[in-house]
Amino acid sequence: INLSSSIKPHPLNVKPSGNKFFLEISPDQRYKQKITEKRKKQLGYLVSFPDDLIFKILSYVNSPKDLLTLSHVSKIIYCYCSNEELWKNIYLKYYNSDESFQQKFEKNGWKGSWRSSLLNFPSDTHKRDQITKFLKCEYNLLCSDTIFRPYQCSQINYHLIFEKVIAIESLFQNKSSSDVNRKTTIDIPYNQVSRISENEMTLENFANNWTNYPFILVNPNDTDRKRWPQWEMTDLLKRFPNERFRQESVKWPLDFYSDYYRKNEDESPLYLFDCNSDAMKTITKEYEVPDCFKYDLFQLFNKDDIKCRPDYRWIIIGCKRTGSTFHKDPNSTSAWNTVISGCKLWVMLPPNVIPPGVSVSEDQSEVTSPISLAEWVLSGFFNDILGMSNVKENNCLVCITFPGECIYVPAGWWHCVINLKDSIALTQNFIPKKGLVNVFDFFKNKKKQISGFHFKDVNRSIKSVIKKNKNQNNRRIEIFRDYLKKFQEIKEKYGIDETEDCGEQYGIIPIPLLELFEELLIQDNNSKLLNETKEELRQLEKERYNEGNLKVKSSKLWDELIHGRIENKEIQEKDNDNQVSNGFTFNFDESDDDE
Amino acid sequence: MSHLTPKIVLVSKDGKIFTVEKEVVMKSVVLANIISESLNINEDDQDDDDQIPQDIEIPVSNVDSVTLKLVLQWLEHHVNTDFDGKDKEIGIDENTTVPAWDKNFLQVDDSTLYEIMLAANYLNIKPLLDICCKLVAEKIKQMSYSEIRTQFNITKQFNKEEAEAIKRENEWAVDVI
């Protein structure tokens, strides 16, 4: 992809940091002196401060009035204060502190930027600009990437950048890949995601062949587009104008969000990701889950009086430029995602391949994405992906989904999504049959990363499970009783917020989710699947252990800790023979295979 | 460890020498890194446990002696303070107040305060930096814009159109919080 682009100048004429060099190499001494003097006069002591230090000070000014006064102190400081992040943080702080502020802000309305909304400026942005244009900085007076780069990212033109990918994917829109490839040969410079007709993807086909690999469901014969809803933002606005949806850290009514949607200057605009609104309760009845995805083992957590399943159904609305940076879906679940209107660019990588531009902690529990999506693309990481995509073994996939297309994201796959247009989508997380072993592995070995469960609901469900179990001497029931007892003790001693997400509270007391899942499967008459899956898990762990062994090098630090400073060469040599002597047990209780 | 810990010798921009214990400067990420690098190198070279290690000399060429002295005083006072641990009272973020000792210690004139900030930035002493930023922010809160200009020593006057723009923005900000 071509990353060079030209954009309009920054509204306040701030330049990238690189422009500083034009000043330094300028042969015109008088000009140099003039600019230097101007900066000194406008910044005073702050002239020797680096940008991020100035922003640090500004970030502690946390009332709108004070920040406004500060911004009027000089033109350069006005430019520093124009940073939207500062105003956004203050806005969110007040918004989330008290309902009276929420009401006030919503009454004032969205004025096109966080600054103008917080200060409740008049709505006519054109008229405003005519007046404030005098506060612009002259040429090269302020060169700051901290201000310029987010602006540049907010102006990103994905249509231009991804022109080629869009052109190619459009040829496949709503058709099955095999059909298209039969009729024409197209040179595709990336690994595509196959499009398969929904009719062909039976539950059997999916369960046997496609559980661990992405694909897109299409309906080539559905010319009237009846298969999926056809909402645009205007349709939803007509139906739910005042309904509150969740947009990350705020819960604006839809009409407020649509004003924001239409005009904002954010590098990463707020994304509407909602599952709990009343509107959602209606919406979930208006579409049909594809047959192949209907078999969902997570349903056991939401059946009869067991009601502790994490949130799993969302409507996603985002203006263009929104999206998600690389992540894996929670609890090792799989997901499907259908675009209702707009279009999304997807980049996917298999579980064991680290995405470029992202740093991941060793156990993959923490993902640091210091870069916004736009920055990620502009910095060239997307081109890296294309490079990886050329090697088929990397299994690095790129695609675009159009309205009516339903993409399947297997558990554990890295994925990042960019909305190329204003988009509306529906998505669900679930556990397919062959995906159960991954969830078991996750619940057993990655307890720290479990999320979405709440103590209150889980504990209630566990109690219900205990009651239903005929064999009260079952090992699992004992574990449940122990857990409930310990929970009660800790609650009385330290107090626990039972409604908070368990992921935030790891370390207080681990929840026996694996045992719960096992028990639910048995009570659902599915012992066969349970035992098969447990055997699969044993195999998986065995392979992992063997792989790990081969990679062990003798560690000097470990040796020192165990044996003190190695001054005696004899001891050292002896140790090299006993490489992996510390035992590793699987902790499998064979009496598990019951009933 | 059977050898004595070496002393740290800091040399300011204007050549003055300050000798301190290692623990004192550990809150400066920059100095801590330099020290641990030097210690690693020294360790590799040492064959004999009893050899007295050399003091580590570090030039701090961006900071003058007056400022460096103040920074070291602050570091010595806080040598045992745990800023991001369980002692959340001392952790400095938006919601915490600046401790009284620090407030008092930093009651210096403006230019000195800014020099300290620059030094804390250069040496990467986050707690000191956070405290200073918070103090500056608190100072300029409630100030009018001409008072802020004095605070920062900003001397540029606005021309007619610029002044008008500012006046209008203030008029638009109706009922601001």
Interface residues (C-beta under 8 A of the other chain):
Chain A: K38 K41 Q42 L43 G44 Y45 L46 S48 F49 P50 L53 K56 I57 L58 S59 Y60 V61 N62 S63 P64 K65 D66 L68 T69 L70 H72 V73 S74 K75 I77 Y94 F101 L118 L119 N120 F121 P122 R128 I131 T132 K133 F134 L135
Chain B: E94 D110 S111 Y114 M117 L118 N121 L129 D130 C133 K134 V136 A137 E138 I140 K141 Q142 M143 S144 Y145 I148 R149 F152 N153 I154 T155 K156 E161 E162 E164 A165 I166 R168 E169 N170 W172 A173 V174 D175 V176 I177
